[in-house]
Amino acid sequence: MSIFNNWRSVVTVAAFAVGLAASPRAVAAPRVPYAFMQPGSSVDRQASALLARLTLDEKIGQMVQVDMNAIKDKNDIAKYGFGSLLSGGNSDPADISPAGWARMYDDFQSYALKSRLAIPILYGVDAVHGHNNVDGAVIFPHNIALGATRNPALVERAARVTAAEVAGTGIDWTFAPCVTVPRNERWGRTYEGFGETPELASLMGAAYVRGLQGGKLSGRESVLACTKHFLGDGGTTDGIDQGDTRCDEATLRRIHLPGYVEAIRAGSATIMVSYNSWNGQKLHGHRQLLTDLLKGELGFRGFLVSDWAAIDQLPGDYRSDVEASINAGLDMIMIPNGPGQENNYVDFINHLKELVAAGKVPLARVDDAVLRILRVKLEMGLFKHPFGDKNLIAQVGSAAHRAVARECVRESLVLLKNQGRVLPLSRQATRIHVAGKCADDLGYQCGGWTIEWQGRTGQVVSNGTTVLQALRREVKPGTTVTFSTNGLGAAGASVAVVVIGEPPYAEMKGDRTDLTLAPEDVQAIRNCKQAGVPVVAVLFSGRPLIITDVLDQCDALVAAWLPGTEGAGVTDVLFGRHHPTGKLPCTWPRTMGQIPINVGDESYAPLFPFGFGLKY
C-alpha cells in the first residue's frame, strides 16, 4: 500500500530557478537551478537523482528537525542543511498573528535556500484542533468531540479548514491526526483520540488525513498529515503518559493498529513514533514495529519522525540513542536543544556521522531515510514553491471556516439526561440564569493545545464566542440573562444553565487519578437547584468525569467536550435550533473504581454505555 497511490501531483518541470511570477507560493528565488528535475521523470527518479548529489553531511542534515527556539544562529539552517524546523507547543514567533507566522516561515525558508543545493525545509506545528497557536485562527473541538459526531465527512471538512489556515501562514506540516485509542480515562491525552474503539480511530483518522492533504499534496491549501503516535500510546498501564503498554501482539494489532492501516491507505505522508513502550521496550528503538511492521508489512513509503527529544529516553548515552533509533527505522529526529545544551543538533549530526563511518549505522539506512524525506518534499512541490502564499492569509479565521467549526460543535454534543423535557430552552423565557466558571471563559472552552501547550483559562484567544455570549445573542427581546459564577441569584429564573468543567491541560500534566468534579462545580449546580429552578448542566471535559454527585441535581445534562471558539454551536442545541445527534465515543463510568471500562469488557455496567445519546 504505497502512500503515493492517491497522490496525483508529479513535478515534471526541467531545471529552473524557484520563484516564477506565476507561482502562487513563490516570493524569491534560490541560488541554483534544480538540474536533477528532468522533464517527465517520476518523483522517485528525481529523489534518487538528488540523493546522489548529497554528501554524507548533507544527508544527515536532512534527517534533523530542530525547534525554532534551539537555533542560536539562523545561518546554521544552511550550514547543516536541516531537513525541517518546528514550533513546539510553546515555540512561537513574537507576533502570533497569521501574518506574523507567515513572515517567520518565509524568513526561515530563505536561510534554507542558501545551502549548497537549496533544499527547502519542511516546517511542522501542532495544529491539532485548528491552527491552535495562531491568534485569530478557528479553534475546533478536540478529537474526542469529533468522534462523538460519527460524521467522517464533517471531520474531513474540518481538516480541510485546518489545512487552509495552516497553509495560510505558509506552514506545510501539522502533527495530526492523533489516532490513539484511549483505554483509560486517567490518561491526560484522552481527548486527542476519537474514541475508545479502533473503528472510530480508523474512520475518523482516515477522514482527517484526506482533509489535511487534499486531492494532491502540492495543492495550495494542502499540508502534510502526520498520523500519531505509533504505536499503543492510548493503552498504557493505568493511563500513565509515556508509559508501558502491556499486551500481546494480537491485542496490539486488534486495538491500536487499525487507525494506522486506514491512515496509510488514505495517503498519510508522515507518521510520528510514540514515547510509550510496548512490554518494556521503547517504540523509538523498536525495529520490529517500525521497520518490519510499518514499513515492511504495511508498505508505508513516507517517513517516520520522532517525538520531542524522544530518542533521549532510550537506554544508554546519546550516541547509542542515535544508533538505536536510526537502525530501528526512524528517518527524522526532532531535536529541541541547540548548542550549549545537552543532546543538541550538533551532537546528533556528529554522532551519526561517526556511527556511519564505524559501520554501526549502514549508509543504506541513511540513504533510505533521506530518500523518503526528499520524496515527500517533491510531492509537496516545495522545490517549485518554497514560500508561503500571502493571498491565503486573509482566510484564516474567516466566517466560512467558523461555520464549519460551529457545525462540528453542535453535532458533537451528547445529551445524557433530559428530565421533564427541560430542553430545548425557550427563547421567550422570562429570565435565564447562567452560572459556572466555564460559562464565559474561552480557555476552559478550548482546552489544552490552545495558544500555549497546556492551554490556560481566561481570554486565551482574541476571537471566539463563549456560551454566555452566544446565549445572550440567542434570546428574544424581553428575556433577561443574568450570570453568577457560583450559581447564586438563580431564584425566580425560568431556568438555570450551569457550565462546568476541567481546567485546560495537555500531555504529561493532564494525567489524573481522581476524575470527580471540582467542588466549585458541584456547588454551583447545588446553588441553582436550591433556588428551585430547572437546572441544565453543560460539561466541558476532555474525557468522561465522575458526575454521580450532581446527576440527580440536574434536570438536563449535556456533554460538550472541549468545543473550541464557537460557543454558538452549544446554544444551537440548547435552544433546539439543531437537535442533539452526538453519541458517546467512550464509555461513561459510574465511579473511579470502574476505570478502565471499555465497550466489550466482560463486566460492563457503566453509567452511560458507549454510543449513548438522547434526542429531543
FIGUKE-298165 format. One line per 2 residues: their letters; for each residue x, y, z of C-alpha. Coordinates in steps of 0.2 Angstrom, whole numbers, plus 5000, padded with zeros to 4 digits. Example, Ala and Ser with C-alpha at 12.3 -4.5 7.8 and 13.67 -1.06 7.14 Angstrom:
2
AS	5062,4978,5039  5068,4995,5036 .
***
This chain:
616
MS	5000,5000,5000  5010,5015,4994 .
IF	5007,5032,5002  5008,5039,4985 .
NN	4994,5029,4977  4982,5043,4979 .
WR	4994,5057,4975  4992,5064,4958 .
SV	5005,5078,4958  5021,5074,4950 .
VT	5034,5088,4946  5039,5087,4928 .
VA	5047,5104,4926  5065,5105,4919 .
AF	5079,5114,4928  5073,5131,4934 .
AV	5075,5144,4947  5062,5144,4960 .
GL	5052,5160,4961  5042,5161,4945 .
AA	5030,5175,4945  5016,5163,4941 .
SP	5019,5153,4956  5006,5155,4970 .
RA	5019,5152,4984  5034,5159,4977 .
VA	5041,5176,4983  5060,5174,4979 .
AP	5072,5163,4970  5086,5151,4977 .
RV	5104,5152,4971  5104,5137,4960 .
PY	5093,5128,4947  5087,5111,4951 .
AF	5096,5101,4937  5090,5084,4945 .
MQ	5072,5088,4940  5072,5081,4922 .
PG	5056,5083,4911  5045,5068,4913 .
SS	5054,5060,4927  5045,5052,4941 .
VD	5046,5058,4959  5056,5043,4964 .
RQ	5069,5046,4950  5070,5064,4955 .
AS	5073,5060,4973  5086,5047,4969 .
AL	5095,5059,4957  5095,5072,4971 .
LA	5101,5060,4984  5116,5055,4973 .
RL	5122,5073,4974  5121,5074,4993 .
TL	5137,5072,5003  5135,5062,5019 .
DE	5134,5078,5029  5120,5085,5019 .
KI	5111,5068,5020  5112,5068,5039 .
GQ	5106,5087,5039  5090,5081,5030 .
MV	5087,5069,5045  5087,5083,5058 .
QV	5072,5093,5064  5076,5107,5075 .
DM	5064,5118,5086  5065,5136,5082 .
NA	5070,5141,5099  5085,5130,5098 .
IK	5093,5139,5084  5105,5152,5090 .
DK	5111,5157,5073  5100,5156,5058 .
ND	5115,5153,5047  5115,5135,5055 .
IA	5100,5131,5044  5111,5132,5028 .
KY	5127,5127,5037  5120,5110,5042 .
GF	5106,5108,5029  5092,5105,5041 .
GS	5078,5095,5034  5065,5103,5045 .
LL	5061,5115,5058  5046,5115,5070 .
SG	5037,5126,5083  5034,5115,5098 .
GN	5019,5118,5110  5027,5134,5117 .
SD	5038,5139,5102  5030,5154,5094 .
PA	5036,5169,5085  5034,5186,5094 .
DI	5019,5190,5083  5007,5176,5083 .
SP	4995,5183,5071  4993,5174,5054 .
AG	5004,5187,5046  5017,5186,5059 .
WA	5018,5167,5057  5019,5169,5038 .
RM	5034,5181,5040  5043,5169,5051 .
YD	5041,5154,5040  5047,5164,5025 .
DF	5062,5170,5034  5067,5153,5040 .
QS	5065,5146,5022  5076,5159,5015 .
YA	5090,5153,5025  5087,5135,5020 .
LK	5088,5140,5002  5106,5147,5005 .
SR	5113,5129,5007  5123,5122,4993 .
LA	5109,5113,4984  5095,5125,4990 .
IP	5084,5111,4998  5069,5118,5006 .
IL	5064,5114,5024  5048,5107,5030 .
YG	5040,5117,5044  5030,5107,5057 .
VD	5017,5113,5070  5005,5105,5082 .
AV	4989,5111,5073  4979,5098,5082 .
HG	4962,5106,5083  4963,5120,5071 .
HN	4979,5131,5069  4979,5132,5088 .
NV	4994,5143,5091  4989,5157,5080 .
DG	4978,5171,5087  4963,5174,5076 .
AV	4963,5156,5069  4947,5145,5071 .
IF	4949,5133,5086  4939,5117,5083 .
PH	4933,5104,5095  4946,5092,5101 .
NI	4946,5074,5093  4935,5066,5106 .
AL	4921,5078,5102  4924,5074,5083 .
GA	4922,5056,5087  4905,5059,5095 .
TR	4899,5066,5079  4900,5049,5070 .
NP	4902,5060,5054  4918,5057,5044 .
AL	4913,5069,5030  4911,5083,5043 .
VE	4928,5078,5051  4936,5079,5033 .
RA	4929,5096,5031  4936,5102,5047 .
AR	4953,5095,5042  4952,5105,5026 .
VT	4948,5121,5035  4963,5117,5047 .
AA	4974,5114,5032  4969,5130,5023 .
EV	4973,5140,5039  4990,5132,5041 .
AG	4994,5135,5023  4988,5152,5025 .
TG	5003,5155,5037  5015,5147,5025 .
ID	5017,5131,5036  5016,5115,5027 .
WT	5016,5101,5040  5005,5098,5055 .
FA	5007,5084,5068  4990,5077,5066 .
PC	4979,5067,5066  4981,5058,5083 .
VT	4973,5040,5080  4977,5034,5098 .
VP	4964,5023,5105  4962,5029,5124 .
RN	4958,5014,5135  4959,5023,5152 .
ER	4952,5040,5156  4965,5044,5168 .
WG	4977,5047,5153  4979,5066,5150 .
RT	4978,5064,5131  4962,5055,5131 .
YE	4954,5070,5121  4967,5068,5107 .
GF	4959,5052,5102  4942,5050,5093 .
GE	4936,5037,5105  4939,5020,5114 .
TP	4937,5009,5098  4948,5005,5084 .
EL	4934,5008,5072  4932,5026,5077 .
AS	4951,5029,5076  4951,5021,5058 .
LM	4935,5030,5052  4939,5047,5058 .
GA	4958,5047,5056  4957,5042,5038 .
AY	4945,5056,5035  4956,5069,5044 .
VR	4971,5063,5033  4961,5066,5017 .
GL	4956,5083,5023  4973,5089,5028 .
QG	4982,5083,5012  4968,5086,5000 .
GK	4967,5079,4982  4986,5082,4980 .
LS	5000,5087,4992  5006,5101,4980 .
GR	4989,5110,4981  4990,5127,4988 .
ES	4979,5123,5003  4986,5106,5007 .
VL	4998,5102,5021  5006,5086,5026 .
AC	4997,5075,5039  5007,5066,5052 .
TK	4997,5052,5060  5002,5048,5078 .
HF	5008,5041,5090  5014,5024,5083 .
LG	5010,5013,5092  4999,5009,5108 .
DG	5000,5026,5116  4982,5025,5122 .
GT	4984,5008,5131  4997,5012,5144 .
TD	4996,5004,5161  4985,5015,5172 .
GI	4984,5028,5159  5001,5035,5163 .
DQ	5008,5046,5149  5023,5039,5140 .
GD	5021,5023,5150  5021,5005,5146 .
TR	5008,4996,5135  5007,4978,5141 .
CD	4998,4966,5130  5001,4953,5117 .
EA	5004,4956,5099  4987,4951,5094 .
TL	4979,4964,5106  4991,4977,5100 .
RR	4986,4974,5082  4967,4972,5085 .
IH	4965,4988,5096  4980,5000,5092 .
LP	4985,4996,5074  4969,4999,5063 .
GY	4970,5018,5063  4987,5017,5055 .
VE	4982,5005,5042  4967,5016,5036 .
AI	4978,5032,5038  4991,5024,5026 .
RA	4978,5019,5014  4972,5037,5015 .
GS	4989,5043,5010  4997,5049,5026 .
AT	5014,5056,5021  5022,5055,5038 .
IM	5020,5046,5055  5026,5051,5072 .
VS	5033,5037,5083  5027,5036,5101 .
YN	5035,5039,5118  5027,5024,5125 .
SW	5035,5007,5127  5027,4990,5122 .
NG	5030,4977,5135  5045,4987,5142 .
QK	5053,4991,5125  5053,5009,5119 .
LH	5045,5012,5102  5058,5024,5097 .
GH	5070,5009,5097  5058,4995,5091 .
RQ	5064,4989,5074  5051,4975,5073 .
LL	5036,4988,5074  5044,5002,5065 .
TD	5053,4993,5050  5046,4976,5049 .
LL	5028,4980,5053  5026,4998,5047 .
KG	5037,5000,5033  5038,4981,5028 .
EL	5021,4973,5031  5010,4989,5029 .
GF	5021,4996,5015  5022,5013,5022 .
RG	5033,5024,5010  5033,5040,5019 .
FL	5045,5045,5033  5045,5042,5052 .
VS	5048,5057,5063  5052,5055,5082 .
DW	5043,5064,5095  5051,5079,5105 .
AA	5068,5073,5112  5060,5056,5112 .
ID	5076,5046,5107  5084,5053,5123 .
QL	5073,5041,5133  5081,5026,5125 .
PG	5094,5016,5136  5112,5022,5136 .
DY	5120,5038,5131  5115,5049,5117 .
RS	5127,5041,5104  5119,5024,5107 .
DV	5101,5033,5107  5106,5039,5089 .
EA	5112,5022,5084  5097,5013,5091 .
SI	5083,5024,5084  5090,5026,5066 .
NA	5093,5007,5065  5076,5004,5071 .
GL	5069,5014,5057  5067,5032,5062 .
DM	5070,5044,5047  5069,5061,5055 .
IM	5074,5066,5073  5065,5080,5082 .
IP	5078,5089,5092  5073,5103,5104 .
NG	5091,5108,5110  5104,5119,5102 .
PG	5122,5122,5105  5127,5123,5123 .
QE	5113,5111,5128  5114,5093,5131 .
NN	5110,5081,5116  5109,5095,5104 .
YV	5108,5095,5085  5127,5097,5083 .
DF	5129,5081,5094  5116,5072,5084 .
IN	5125,5076,5067  5142,5072,5074 .
HL	5137,5055,5082  5128,5049,5067 .
KE	5142,5053,5055  5154,5044,5067 .
LV	5142,5029,5068  5141,5028,5049 .
AA	5160,5029,5047  5161,5015,5060 .
GK	5149,5004,5051  5137,5004,5066 .
VP	5123,5013,5056  5123,5007,5037 .
LA	5124,5020,5024  5110,5012,5016 .
RV	5099,5015,5031  5104,5034,5030 .
DD	5100,5034,5011  5083,5026,5014 .
AV	5078,5039,5027  5084,5054,5016 .
LR	5076,5046,5000  5059,5046,5010 .
IL	5061,5064,5016  5065,5070,4998 .
RV	5051,5061,4990  5039,5070,5002 .
KL	5046,5087,4998  5045,5084,4980 .
EM	5027,5078,4981  5024,5094,4991 .
GL	5030,5104,4977  5042,5113,4989 .
FK	5056,5114,4976  5045,5124,4965 .
HP	5035,5134,4978  5045,5135,4994 .
FG	5037,5151,5001  5020,5155,5008 .
DK	5006,5162,4998  5001,5179,5005 .
NL	4984,5178,4997  4979,5164,5009 .
IA	4982,5174,5025  4965,5183,5024 .
QV	4955,5167,5025  4962,5162,5042 .
GS	4948,5164,5055  4935,5168,5041 .
AA	4916,5167,5044  4915,5152,5032 .
HR	4928,5142,5042  4919,5147,5058 .
AV	4903,5140,5051  4911,5123,5049 .
AR	4918,5123,5067  4901,5128,5074 .
EC	4893,5113,5064  4906,5102,5072 .
VR	4902,5108,5090  4883,5106,5088 .
ES	4885,5088,5080  4897,5083,5094 .
LV	4886,5087,5109  4879,5072,5118 .
LL	4863,5074,5128  4865,5062,5143 .
KN	4849,5067,5153  4833,5077,5149 .
QG	4821,5075,5163  4804,5083,5160 .
RV	4810,5089,5143  4818,5105,5150 .
LP	4827,5105,5134  4826,5113,5122 .
LS	4826,5130,5130  4813,5143,5126 .
RQ	4820,5159,5118  4805,5168,5126 .
AT	4809,5163,5144  4807,5177,5156 .
RI	4824,5175,5163  4838,5163,5161 .
HV	4852,5162,5174  4869,5157,5168 .
AG	4881,5150,5181  4898,5141,5182 .
KC	4916,5146,5180  4916,5139,5162 .
AD	4902,5149,5155  4911,5165,5150 .
DL	4929,5158,5148  4937,5153,5131 .
GY	4951,5145,5140  4940,5132,5148 .
QC	4930,5130,5132  4946,5127,5121 .
GG	4956,5116,5132  4974,5112,5130 .
WT	4985,5115,5115  4977,5132,5113 .
IE	4990,5146,5111  5000,5138,5124 .
WQ	5005,5120,5126  4995,5116,5141 .
GR	4982,5129,5137  4976,5142,5150 .
TG	4960,5149,5157  4953,5166,5153 .
QV	4953,5176,5136  4966,5164,5128 .
VS	4962,5170,5111  4956,5187,5104 .
NG	4942,5179,5095  4928,5167,5099 .
TT	4911,5166,5107  4908,5159,5125 .
VL	4892,5150,5129  4887,5165,5139 .
QA	4889,5177,5124  4881,5165,5112 .
LR	4866,5163,5124  4864,5182,5126 .
RE	4863,5184,5107  4851,5170,5105 .
VK	4837,5175,5116  4822,5186,5111 .
PG	4820,5204,5117  4812,5204,5133 .
TT	4821,5189,5140  4834,5194,5154 .
VT	4850,5184,5155  4859,5185,5172 .
FS	4875,5177,5177  4885,5172,5193 .
TN	4900,5161,5193  4894,5152,5209 .
GL	4876,5150,5204  4869,5162,5217 .
GA	4855,5173,5211  4845,5160,5201 .
AG	4829,5161,5211  4815,5167,5201 .
AS	4823,5162,5184  4814,5152,5171 .
VA	4829,5140,5170  4847,5139,5175 .
VV	4861,5135,5163  4877,5129,5173 .
VI	4893,5127,5163  4906,5117,5172 .
GE	4922,5108,5168  4940,5103,5169 .
PP	4954,5116,5168  4965,5116,5152 .
YA	4979,5103,5152  4989,5093,5139 .
EM	5001,5078,5139  5010,5073,5155 .
KG	5002,5086,5166  4984,5080,5162 .
DR	4986,5063,5170  4974,5062,5184 .
TD	4970,5048,5197  4954,5057,5203 .
LT	4941,5062,5190  4927,5069,5201 .
LA	4920,5086,5198  4928,5101,5206 .
PE	4920,5107,5222  4915,5124,5215 .
DV	4906,5115,5200  4896,5104,5212 .
QA	4892,5119,5222  4886,5130,5208 .
IR	4874,5116,5202  4868,5114,5220 .
NC	4865,5133,5222  4854,5134,5207 .
KQ	4845,5118,5212  4841,5125,5229 .
AG	4834,5141,5221  4820,5130,5215 .
VP	4823,5132,5196  4826,5119,5182 .
VV	4844,5116,5180  4853,5112,5164 .
AV	4872,5107,5166  4884,5109,5152 .
LF	4900,5099,5155  4917,5104,5146 .
SG	4929,5090,5148  4942,5080,5138 .
RP	4935,5064,5145  4921,5057,5155 .
LI	4921,5063,5173  4913,5056,5188 .
IT	4896,5065,5189  4886,5055,5201 .
DV	4887,5069,5214  4877,5080,5203 .
LD	4867,5070,5191  4851,5070,5202 .
QC	4853,5089,5204  4852,5092,5185 .
DA	4836,5091,5175  4847,5090,5160 .
LV	4865,5086,5157  4875,5089,5141 .
AA	4892,5083,5137  4900,5097,5127 .
WL	4918,5090,5127  4931,5104,5123 .
PG	4921,5114,5109  4934,5127,5104 .
TE	4930,5145,5099  4912,5143,5093 .
GA	4901,5143,5108  4886,5146,5097 .
GV	4886,5128,5092  4882,5124,5110 .
TD	4867,5136,5111  4861,5130,5094 .
VL	4857,5113,5103  4851,5121,5119 .
FG	4838,5131,5110  4833,5117,5098 .
RH	4839,5126,5083  4848,5109,5080 .
HP	4843,5093,5089  4856,5084,5098 .
TG	4864,5070,5087  4880,5066,5096 .
KL	4884,5048,5103  4897,5044,5116 .
PC	4914,5040,5109  4919,5032,5125 .
TW	4910,5023,5140  4905,5034,5154 .
PR	4910,5026,5171  4900,5027,5187 .
TM	4915,5028,5199  4934,5029,5198 .
GQ	4934,5010,5203  4926,5006,5186 .
IP	4941,5014,5177  4947,5007,5165 .
IN	4930,5002,5157  4928,5000,5138 .
VG	4914,4993,5127  4916,4974,5125 .
DE	4923,4971,5143  4916,4955,5151 .
SY	4909,4965,5166  4901,4981,5159 .
AP	4889,4991,5169  4893,5009,5165 .
LF	4883,5025,5170  4881,5028,5151 .
PF	4887,5015,5138  4897,5018,5123 .
GF	4886,5025,5109  4873,5033,5121 .
GL	4865,5049,5116  4847,5055,5119 .
KY	4837,5065,5106  4823,5078,5109 .
***
